[in-house]
Each structure stands twice: as C-alpha cells, then as structure tokens.
Amino acid sequence: MKKIILSIAVLALVFSSCDDFLTKDPKQNQSDELALATFSGIDEATAGNYINLRSGSWYGSTFPVTFDVMCGNCAVGPINTGRMRTEVIWNYNPNSTMGLWATAYNLILGCNRVLTAIEQNEFTREATVTEQDINNVKAENLFLRAMAYFDLVRVYAQPYGYIKAKGITGTEALGVPIIREDDLSNRPARNTVADVYEQLIIPDLEEAERLMDPSYVRSNGKDEKAVITTPVIQALMARVYQYHEDWQLAADYATKVINNGRYRLLSGDNFVKMWDGSVSGNETIFKIYIAYGESSNDIGGLLTVPAYDGAQGYGDVRVSEDLLKLFDANDVRYTGLISSNSEYQGYYWAKKYPGKDNSLNYNDVPIFRVSEMYLIRAEALFNGAQVSGVSSDVIDLNRVATSRGANSYQEFSVENLFKETRREFFLEGHIFFDMKRLQLSLTREDHSQIENQNIEFPNYRWALPIPQHEILNNKNVVQNPGYNVQ
C-alpha cells in the first residue's frame, strides 16, 4: 500500500471506537498502513474524524456564541471573566484570530486519508462488508470534508454573492486552499471562493448524497442525530445552495428534508423543553453531541445568568436589548428561553444551553434544525424558485414565526427574513453569516464598548484574518486585505 503522509496533529484525531465514538478518546497507537489496512480500520478512522467537530475551536466550545456577540444579539454582561472582549469589538488580527483554520484542516486531512485509502482499494474486507457499506463511509467523509470547507470559506472569505455581483477579483475574491490529498508539502495557495464551492463543496455533497443508503445510520450507542444521514447531507446542501444562490436547488433540498417525515416544528413548552432534552428534539436534524466527562464546551456557563437553578453561571454574555426588542410578547423564544435575575436588574440571559447531567458545561450544539429548511425555502421562493404545493414565500416564513407564538408577517421581505432568522437562531451561530450573504451592515445600539460599534458592509472585517502561523509556514498563502502584519 502506498505510504500515506499525515501530520501528527491529524493522527491524534482520526482513530476511535465505532461503538460509542461520540464519547471515547481516539486511539493513537496504530501505524498509518495498519490503521487503514482493513475496512474496520477505515470505519474507525471515519468515526474518529467526527471528533474534530467537537474541538474547542469549533462547535465543541464557543464557536456558536462568538458570532452573536460580534453581531449584536448578545453583549458583554455586567459581570465578566474576561471572555468575548475581542469578539465584541471585532478586534481580530493575524496573531489573534478564530482558531477554526487548524481544526478544519485537520478534519480535511483526516477525510482525505480515508478517501485515498478507499480509492486505492487495497484494504481487506471482512466477510460481511458490502460495497454499500464502503459507499456509506465514503459519503460520511465527503460530507465532513465539504462541511469543513464550507465553514472555512464562510469565516475567512467574503461572501460568494457579493463577489459575484460586484465582479470582484484579486485577493478579495480568495477563499481557502483546496486540498484533496493528505500531504501539505506542496504548500497550496488559496483558491477563489467560487472554486471552493464549485470544485469541492458542491461536488462532494452531490456524490455523498448519491452514495449513501437512505436508511444508513452509523451505530454510536448515544444519539443518531449526531451522525451523518441522508437528510443531514440534504440539509447542508440546502444551506450551501442558499449561500451559492442556486435558488431552485436550495428550495428543492429544503423540501426534501421537510417532506421526509422525520422532523417537525415544535411549539410552546415542547420547543422550550427540547433544549434541556426533556422533550424529544424532533426539530433537530444534526447536532454535535457533547457527553458528560468530555472536555466541557463552556457554552452553558458562559451564557447563563449568575445563579440559575442552583448552578452558578459565569454570566459573561447577556442577551442584548437589540435582540430583545425584536420579540413579540408571546413569542416562546422570549418567554421560555430568556431569563432575568433580581440581583442584576435590567439584564437578561439566554437559557438555550441549560446543560445536562447536572452540569451547565455540557451541552449538545444543534447544527441543522427543520425551521432553517422552511426559512431557506421561503427565501428561495422569494428569489424565483417554485415548489409544488407551496404558493408563497410568506407561508413558510409564518410557519416558523407562528409555531413560536409570534405574530404572523403580512409579506416576505429581506428585512422580515433576517428578523426571523435572528430570533429563531440566536446563539446558534447564524447571524454573522446571514448578514454577510445578505450584505447587511451591522448597527448596534446596545454596545458599551469604545471600538467598532457599527460595521458597514462591505468591509474587510467580514473576512476574518488567516492565522499568521499559516502565512509564515506557507508562503503561497496571502493574507486577507486589511490584516497584514509588518
């Protein structure tokens, strides 16, 4: 078998038991060839690749919260441990930027490693292994690689629609390096944003959907919504086509997820209880599972009002007045998921991550919920898509709003769409990316800091700086405009 070159960092992440890989640490005592010499080894390496998503620099920690702090859904609390100071004032620089880059490329290299082994077709198959089993595993790695590139290009590049509409070229049109091998020795340059979508993300997802058995669910012993299934692939496809402005495809894939029967919108107390796990989260399509005993993700403590249900939250991040004023009086997202504290009059905190196993610091993180599919479809209809049985864009917009007890909208508009996504997905990491792709400027009234209260769009700050160590180690990677270090 051809020797596969892989960084030590990736080796520390790719091996894991398939039985309950969501909670076990990866194995690190196998050689490259031995690990991928059998289908069971390939399957375990695939399970290990999921671990990257739980990293402290990705969905396993404050990644979902950061963007709400940046974009005005949240603000620094009256007490603070020093967290979220850079984020609230957008004070990023190449030496202090979001840590997603290394983690996402670790995942990409791990996926490339498995995909290379499958392509070489030199591994041993156990007697019961079928071609469909192999295709299912291949589809998982294609999805994970596409998801990593999608988040990378959303964080470190300007939005696709803006670049396309303005005919932008040069450095401002660059995305991230496309790597299909498990070897970084070539020091790849950055591809354009369009290339990242059209040469990798979309083809990977199309192939993943084609390959995966619709009934396939990886066995994990914990929660089937924390693994990749066909509806998960289709949900990401709907979101990707939305960002790529392929409106009919966005509507088609959102409809596939909506119509498959596995998910439904919850209302009232059922929606609130979904967050603490006391009601089955039928809205959830895919989530990151954080188990008690793993590295805590700190979301609960960071967001929770000091002294809540006997637990002591940090209270660093409070709900902003800018978000509060968007809620209708009977909206359960306000009445059930936001709370106050008599010791801190006039301040409000979120209850979306109340913890589990009696600990605030262990929370599952939703990545796709069915409400997003309705809102994607509504936007797609507004932009000319057609869906049989859905007569207007405002119908889907109101399905989400009224299920939460909010007032219905009289018409669909970009303003109303953004209002609804802001209310629906607060503290789930959507707002920054929605503002970018809709080309909306940030205006904050509830902002107690001195710097950067408002951020216009367009602005170089909407593409975060690439880590300086990457620039130093790869001379072919150029930094985003506005962040050059002397």
Secondary structure, DSSP 8 states (H G I E B T S, - for coil): -------HHHHTTS---SSSTTTS-----S-HHHHTSBHHHHHHHHHHHGGGGGSTTTTTTTHHHHHHHHTTSEEE-SS--STTHHHHTT--BTTB--THHHHHHHHHHHHHHHHHHHHHT-SB--TT--HHHHHHHHHHHHHHHHHHHHHHHHHHS--HHHHHHHT--GGGGB------SS--TT-----BHHHIIIIIIHHHHHHHHHHS-TT-----SS-GGGS--HHHHHHHHHHHHHHTT-HHHHHHHHHHHHHTSS-----HHHHHHHTTTSS--TTEEEEE---TTS----HHHHHS-SSBTTB-----EEE-HHHHTTS-TT-HHHHTTEEE-TTSTT-EEE-S---BTTBTT---EEEEEHHHHHHHHHHHHHTT--BTTB--HHHHHHHHHHHTT----SS--HHHHHHHHHHHTTTTT-HHHHHHHHT--B--SS--SSS-S-B-SS-GGGS----HHHHHH-TT----TT----
